[in-house]
Amino acid sequence: MLKVIRESAIERPWFYRTLMVLIAAVFVVTMGWWGFEENKEDIIVRVGDDKVSRTEYLQAYKRLTEQYRFLKQEGVISTDVPEDQLKQQVIDQLIESRLWSRVAREMGVVVTVNELRDSIVKIPAFQNNGKFDPELYKRVLAQNQLTPEQFEAVQRAELMREKARMLVRESVAPTADELAMAQAILASQPTPAVPMQDSAQTDRALQAVLRQKQQRALLAYQEGLRARTPISVRRELM
C-alpha cells in the first residue's frame, strides 16, 4: 500500500464526477476483479492460458455503459451506442488487455513504487487545487466501490501494459526513404520568414512521421499477437 500517497489528509467537500469515466476506462482494460469464483461454465473468453469470467465481463460491460451514459449526459456524444457494439467493445478490450499483459510479463516489465505513486498523484480527479489530496483519493474510490489497494493493483497492471507498448513503439524508427519524403513535403511548402520557425516545423514534421510509423507498428504487433494466440469467445454468455 502506498502510504506516502494516503498520508496528510486534506478535506475536500465535492465529488469529481469525471472520475466515473476514469474508473470505467481503467476497469475495462484491466485484468478484472479480484476474489471471484470461477468455474468451467463461467468462462466467457480464453486468451491463451488466461481466462475471463462472465462476472468480470459483466462488470466491465456495466462500467462501459455508465461511461457512455455519462458522456451523453455531458453532451460529448449525442446518440446511444448499440448494445451489440458495446458488448463487442468490452470483449475486444478485455482480450487486448490480456494480450499486452502477457507481453509485459514476457518482457520482464517492472513498475516501481515511485512510478506507481507518480502516476496516481497526477490524476486530476484526485487533486485539490492542483495538489494530490489523500482523503479525496480514498473517498472517490470508496464511492466507486474500490479500495486503494485494488485501484493501485489496477493502475500497476495498466502501467505495465503501457510500458510494453512503449517498448514496441520505441523499437521503430523512420527509414531513410521516409525521412526523405518528409523533407520533400516540407521543401514544397512556403519557407517561413523566421529560420527558427523553419527548424521547428521540420522537427514537428519528422516527429509526425515517426509517430505515424510507430502507431502502425503497434497495431501490426497487436494484430500479430491476436493471430498467434489461441482466443475463444463464448458469445452465448455475452
N, C-alpha and C positions, 0 to 999 in steps of 0.2 A: 504494500500500500504506500502511496506516495504521500508521506507525512508532510513533506515540505510544501505540498500544494494545499493541504487541508488545515494548515495552522493559521493562526492570527485572523480569526473570523471578523468580517465586517458586515453589518446588517444592510440588506437592500430590500425594499418593500414591494418590488414588482417582478413579474414573471416575463421572461424574454420569450415571446411567442415563437420567434424564428427557430428556437431550438427543436421544435417539433420536426422541422424539415431536416435539421442536422441529425437528430436521433433516427429519423426514418432512413435517411441516406446511409448512415453508418450501419444500421442493422440489416439493411437489405444486402450489403456486401460482406457481412461477417460470417464467421464460422457457425453462427447460430447461438441459441440459448443453451445455458448450462443446466444439467440436472434432469433433463427429460429422459424418461424411459423409452428405449427404442425396442421394437420387435420387428420380426421379419415382414409382417404385414403393413407396418407403418412407414417403411422406407419408400419415399417418393422419387428420389434421384440418387443415382450412384455415379460417382466421378472417380474412376479407378477404384482404389480401396476406400475412398471417402464416401460417406453416406449423408443424405439429407432426409431427416424425418418429416413426416407430414405436419407435425406440430410446428417445426421450425419454419416450414414453408408457409403455413397459415399465419404465423406471427409476422413474417416478412411481408406477406400479402396485405395484412391488416395495416401495417405501418406505411406501405407504399400507397394504399388507398387514402390513408389520413393525410399523407404528404400532398397528393393531388387535390384532395378536398381543400386543404389549406391554401394551395396555390390558386385554386379557383376563387376562393373567398377573397383573396388579396388582389384578384384581377390579373394575375400573371398568365393564366390560361382562361379561355372563355368557354370551352366545351368539355364534356366528360370524356374520359378515356374509356374505350370499350373494355368490358370485363375480360374478354379473351386476350386482349393486348396486355392488360395489366398482369394477368397470370403468366403469360409467356415472358414478360419483362422480369418478373420475380425469378422464374426458373433460370433464365439466362444469366442474371446477376449472381445467383447462388452458385451456378456452375462456374462462372468466371472467377468468383472469389476463391473457390476451392482449387481451381487450376493454378492461380497465382500463389496461393498459399503453398501448394506443392512445389512450385518453382522456388519460392523463398526458402523452403526447407532444404531443397537440393543444393541451393547456392550457399547455404550456411548463413543466411542473413540474420543479423542480430540487431535488436533495438535496445539501446541503453536506457537506464532510468532517466538520465538527463534529457535524452531525445524525446522520451515519452512525456516527461513533465513540460518541456518547452512547447510541444505540440498542443497540449491541453490548455496551458495558460494563455495561448494566443487566440483561442476560440472566443470571438466577441460575445457569444451567449453567456459566457462565464465571467464577463468583465463588468466592473462598476467604475464608471468614469475613466475608462481606458486601462484599468488595473484589475488583475485577477482577484476575484472575490471567493474565498474558500467556502463560505456559508452559502452563497448563491449557487456555487457549483453543486454542493450536496443537495440543496433544496430543489433545484431544477431536475436533477437526476431522480430524486425521490418522486417528484410529480410525474415522471415518466416511468416509474416502477423499475428503476435501476439503482444499483448500489455503485459507489465509486470503484470498487474492485471489478465489477462487471464491465463498467464503461472503460476502465483502463485496460482490461484484457482485450476488449473490442478494438480500442484505439491502437494498442500494440500490434494486433494482428493486421490491421489496415496499414500501419506504418511499414510492417514487414513486406506486405504486398507491394506497396508503393516503392520501396527500395528495390525490389526485384524488377519492377517496371523500369525504374530509373537506370539500373544496370544494363537492361536491354537497350534502352534509348541511347545511352552513352557509348554503346559499342558501335554505333552507326556514325559515319562521317560522310560529308559530300564528296563525290568523285571530282576529278579534275574537269570532266565534261560538264557536270552540274554547276560547278563554280564558274566555268567559262560562260555558260548560258546565262547565269545570273548577272555576270559582268556585262554581257552583251545587251541584256534587257536594260540595265542601268545606263549604258552608254547611249542607248537610243532615246533616253529621256532628256528633257531640258536640263542644262547644267545649273546648279544653284549659284546664286551670286556670291555666297559666302563659302569658302573652301571647307570650313569645318562642317557645314551642313552637308556637303558632298560626302565627306568621310563618314558622318553619322548615318546618312542614307544608305551608303554602301554596306556598312556593318549591319543595319537592320535588314537589308535585302538578303545578305548572306545568312543571317540568323533565321530568317523566314524559310529559306531553302532547307537549312538544317532541320528546323522543327517539322517541316512537312515530311522530310525523309524519315525522321525518327518516328513520327506518328504512323506512317505507312509500315515501317519495320515492326512497330509494336503490334499493330493489328495483324500483320502477317504472322508474327511469332505466336500470338494468341490463337489464331486460326490453326496454326501448326500444332499447338498444344491440344486443341479440341480434336484434331484429326487423329492424333496418335494416342489419345487417352480414351479408354472404354467408357462411354457415357450412356446411361439408360434413364428414361423418364417414364414413370407410371402415370400416364395422363388421366387415367380414370380416378386418380386420387386428387387431382387438381380442383 
